[in-house]
Amino acid sequence: MVMIIGLARKTRRGSESEDARSLQWEKYQSTVTMATAMTDAHRMFLQSIMTHGALKAREVKALYKKCCETFRRPLEHDNLGKFVNEINHHVGPFSMMIQKGVSEEDGVQYYALVNMMESDITRLASDYTETELEFFKKVLDLIVDSDTGVASSTDVLNLTDQLYEEQNRKMRKKEAEDVIRRMVRDRWLNEHQGEISLSVRGILELKPYLTDHYKEDIRQCCLCEQIALKGQLCQSDTCEAKMHYFCANRYFRDKDQPRCPRCKAEWDHMVISQGANGHSQTEETPASQTQGRKRKVPSRH
């Protein structure tokens, strides 16, 4: 069990060479062969998920097709869920599971292999030093404590001073920049226009840590019931409803007078559009769609 979990961490590192990955995959295959009877198509699919950390739903569908074609398995487009469940049946005893999550950037669905056993940041210990993990914890503090689910790169780099003052851990700002780059590369974090946020992989894999460590601050989207770091809050003082921007957009799309789905208080509508760079952008709802009612659009970062 320890062997397969440890290998899963190492295999997903984007910085390893192809030779190293091949060697690790051979070791993994020998372990799986003894423990389960997964087919080669299953193994190829699982290896790709492990290597990339997280894949978009359309990429997963293409991967499923490739696995079926490579090993001459009947391709049934409606059976992707069954195929994934078959893998989860085999890796489940090792406290691993392929799960689906939604990007807070644009609402796109992702798949990631999640370690269900470890709930602490130490699960990243094979890829990052102890000081780097303490730095990452402080980055998470900034992200969760913010109203927008993001932290400015300037504030993130200034955490190095706080790290030294509170824990006597030395980290230069250049080293901090390198840590952020690696975490973006490994898909733990997102970086866009100088702002840092937690990626879909980070939310999925660190969900136990986030919900345990930030019990009073973490909220779920009242529509999709996933963790919502980025989103809109109900403006009623007596309601704690929160929605992802894209969930709110879909929910309020055809409503002339949007109201909170929980308390029925008036809700300011946020329209989300996709920019050329793939990131969400906010727009004011056209008057033709609001029947003359001008809706205030909160600033989104």
C-alpha positions in Angstrom: 0.0 0.0 0.0 2.7 2.4 0.9 4.6 1.5 -2.2 1.8 2.4 -4.6 0.9 5.6 -2.8 4.5 6.8 -2.7 4.8 6.0 -6.3 1.7 7.9 -7.3 3.2 11.1 -5.8 6.5 10.7 -7.6 4.9 9.7 -11.0 2.9 12.9 -11.2 5.9 15.2 -11.0 6.2 17.1 -14.3 9.9 17.7 -13.9 11.0 14.0 -14.1 12.6 12.6 -17.3 10.8 10.1 -19.5 13.3 7.4 -18.5 12.6 8.0 -14.8 8.9 7.8 -15.5 9.2 4.6 -17.5 11.2 3.0 -14.7 8.6 4.0 -12.1 5.8 2.8 -14.3 7.5 -0.6 -14.6 7.7 -0.8 -10.8 4.1 0.3 -10.5 2.9 -2.3 -13.0 4.7 -5.1 -11.1 2.9 -4.0 -7.9 -0.5 -3.7 -9.6 -0.1 -7.1 -11.3 0.2 -8.7 -7.9 -2.7 -6.9 -6.4 -5.3 -6.6 -9.2 -6.3 -7.7 -12.7 -6.6 -4.4 -14.4 -6.3 -4.4 -18.2 -3.6 -2.6 -20.2 -6.2 -0.1 -21.2 -6.9 0.7 -17.6 -3.2 1.0 -16.8 -2.5 3.3 -19.7 -5.4 5.5 -18.6 -4.3 5.6 -15.0 -0.7 6.3 -15.8 -1.7 9.4 -17.9 -3.9 10.8 -15.1 -1.0 10.2 -12.6 1.5 11.9 -14.9 -0.5 15.0 -15.6 -2.0 15.5 -12.2 -5.3 16.7 -13.6 -6.9 16.5 -17.1 -9.9 18.3 -18.6 -13.0 16.2 -19.3 -12.5 16.5 -23.0 -8.9 15.3 -22.6 -10.1 12.4 -20.5 -12.6 11.4 -23.2 -9.8 11.5 -25.8 -7.5 9.5 -23.5 -10.3 6.9 -23.0 -10.7 6.6 -26.8 -6.9 6.2 -27.3 -6.7 3.5 -24.6 -9.5 1.6 -26.2 -8.1 1.9 -29.7 -4.5 1.0 -28.6 -5.5 -2.2 -26.9 -8.5 -3.0 -29.1 -11.1 -2.6 -26.5 -14.7 -1.9 -27.6 -15.1 1.9 -27.5 -18.4 2.8 -25.9 -18.6 6.6 -25.4 -21.3 6.3 -22.8 -19.2 3.9 -20.7 -16.4 6.3 -19.6 -17.9 6.5 -16.1 -18.0 2.7 -15.9 -14.4 2.5 -17.1 -13.3 5.0 -14.4 -15.2 3.1 -11.8 -13.5 -0.1 -12.8 -10.1 1.6 -12.1 -11.4 3.0 -8.8 -12.5 -0.5 -7.8 -8.9 -1.6 -8.1 -7.0 1.4 -6.7 -9.6 2.0 -3.9 -7.9 -0.5 -1.5 -4.8 1.7 -1.8 -6.8 4.7 -0.7 -6.6 6.2 -4.2 -9.5 7.3 -6.4 -10.1 9.2 -9.6 -12.4 12.0 -8.9 -14.1 14.8 -10.9 -13.9 18.4 -10.0 -14.8 21.8 -11.5 -12.3 24.6 -12.2 -13.2 27.8 -10.4 -11.8 29.7 -13.3 -14.3 28.7 -16.0 -16.5 25.8 -14.8 -14.6 23.2 -16.9 -14.7 19.7 -15.4 -11.5 18.0 -14.6 -10.4 14.5 -13.5 -7.6 13.9 -11.0 -6.2 10.9 -9.0 -6.8 11.7 -5.4 -5.0 10.2 -2.3 -7.9 9.6 0.1 -5.7 8.5 3.0 -3.5 11.6 3.8 -5.3 14.8 4.8 -2.3 17.0 5.5 0.0 19.1 3.4 2.7 16.5 4.0 1.4 14.5 1.1 3.5 16.9 -1.1 6.6 16.1 0.9 8.2 14.0 -1.9 8.2 17.0 -4.2 8.8 20.0 -1.8 11.0 20.7 1.2 9.6 21.3 4.6 10.3 25.1 4.3 8.5 25.2 1.0 5.5 23.4 2.4 5.3 25.9 5.3 5.4 28.6 2.7 2.6 26.9 0.8 0.5 26.8 4.0 0.8 30.5 4.3 -0.2 31.0 0.6 -3.3 28.9 1.4 -4.0 31.2 4.4 -3.9 34.2 2.1 -6.2 32.6 -0.5 -8.8 31.3 1.9 -8.9 34.5 4.0 -9.4 36.7 0.9 -12.9 37.6 -0.3 -12.0 36.7 -3.8 -10.2 33.4 -3.5 -7.0 34.8 -4.9 -3.8 36.3 -3.5 -1.6 38.9 -5.2 1.8 37.8 -6.2 3.2 40.7 -4.2 1.5 39.6 -1.0 2.6 36.0 -1.6 6.3 37.0 -2.0 6.1 39.1 1.2 5.2 35.9 3.1 8.9 35.1 3.1 9.4 37.8 5.7 6.6 36.4 7.8 8.0 32.9 7.5 11.3 34.1 8.9 9.7 36.2 11.7 7.4 33.5 12.9 9.3 30.3 12.2 12.9 31.5 11.6 12.8 29.9 8.2 14.9 31.6 5.6 13.5 31.9 2.0 14.5 34.5 -0.5 11.9 36.0 -2.7 13.5 34.5 -5.7 13.2 31.1 -4.1 9.5 31.8 -3.4 9.0 32.7 -7.0 10.5 29.4 -8.0 8.2 27.5 -5.6 5.1 29.2 -7.1 6.3 28.4 -10.6 6.7 24.7 -9.7 3.4 24.5 -8.0 1.7 26.1 -11.0 3.6 23.6 -13.3 2.5 20.7 -11.0 -1.1 22.1 -11.1 -1.5 22.8 -7.4 -1.9 26.5 -8.1 -3.1 28.8 -10.8 -1.4 32.1 -11.7 -3.0 34.7 -13.9 -2.1 38.3 -14.3 -0.2 38.5 -11.0 -2.8 36.7 -8.9 -2.4 33.3 -7.3 -5.3 30.9 -6.7 -5.8 27.2 -5.8 -6.2 25.0 -8.9 -8.9 22.3 -9.3 -6.3 19.6 -8.5 -5.3 21.5 -5.4 -8.9 21.8 -4.2 -9.6 18.1 -5.0 -6.5 16.7 -3.3 -6.4 19.1 -0.4 -10.1 19.0 0.4 -9.7 17.2 3.7 -7.0 19.6 4.8 -9.0 22.7 3.7 -12.2 21.6 5.4 -10.3 20.6 8.6 -8.0 23.5 8.8 -10.4 26.2 7.7 -13.7 25.0 9.1 -15.2 28.4 9.6 -14.0 29.9 6.3 -14.5 27.2 3.7 -18.0 27.3 2.1 -19.6 25.1 -0.5 -21.4 26.3 -3.6 -25.1 26.0 -2.8 -25.7 24.9 -6.4 -23.0 22.3 -7.2 -22.0 21.6 -3.6 -18.3 21.8 -4.3 -15.8 24.0 -2.4 -16.2 27.6 -3.5 -13.2 29.8 -2.8 -14.1 32.1 -5.8 -17.7 33.1 -6.0 -20.5 35.4 -4.9 -21.9 35.6 -1.4 -25.5 36.3 -0.6 -25.7 39.9 0.6 -28.2 39.1 3.4 -26.6 39.2 6.8 -28.6 36.1 7.9 -27.7 33.9 4.9 -24.3 32.2 4.2 -25.1 31.0 0.7 -22.3 31.2 -1.8 -22.1 30.4 -5.5 -19.3 29.9 -8.0 -19.5 32.7 -10.6 -20.2 30.2 -13.4 -22.9 28.4 -11.3 -24.6 31.7 -10.6 -24.5 32.6 -14.3 -26.2 29.4 -15.3 -28.7 29.6 -12.4 -29.7 33.2 -13.1 -29.4 33.2 -16.9 -33.2 33.2 -17.6 -34.3 35.0 -14.4 -35.4 38.6 -14.6 -35.2 39.2 -10.8 -32.5 36.9 -9.5 -32.9 35.9 -5.8 -30.9 33.8 -3.5 -31.9 30.1 -3.8 -31.8 29.8 -0.1 -33.2 32.9 1.6 -34.9 34.5 -1.5 -33.1 37.8 -0.9 -32.2 39.9 -4.0 -29.0 38.7 -5.7 -26.8 40.8 -7.9 -26.2 38.9 -11.1 -22.7 38.3 -12.4 -22.3 37.4 -16.0 -19.3 35.2 -16.9 -17.9 35.2 -20.4 -14.8 33.4 -21.8 -12.0 35.6 -22.9 -9.5 34.7 -25.6 -7.1 33.5 -23.0 -9.5 31.0 -21.5 -10.0 32.9 -18.3 -13.4 34.1 -17.0 -14.3 37.7 -17.5 -17.1 39.6 -16.0 -19.6 41.7 -17.9 -22.6 43.7 -16.9 -25.9 42.1 -18.0 -27.3 43.9 -21.1 -30.3 46.0 -20.4 -32.2 43.9 -23.0 -31.8 40.9 -20.8 -32.7 42.6 -17.6 -35.9 44.4 -18.8 -34.4 47.8 -18.0 -33.2 46.8 -14.5 -29.5 47.7 -14.1 -27.7 45.2 -12.1 -24.6 46.0 -10.1 -21.6 43.9 -11.0 -19.2 43.3 -8.1 -15.5 43.5 -8.9 -14.0 40.1 -9.7 -10.3 39.4 -9.5 
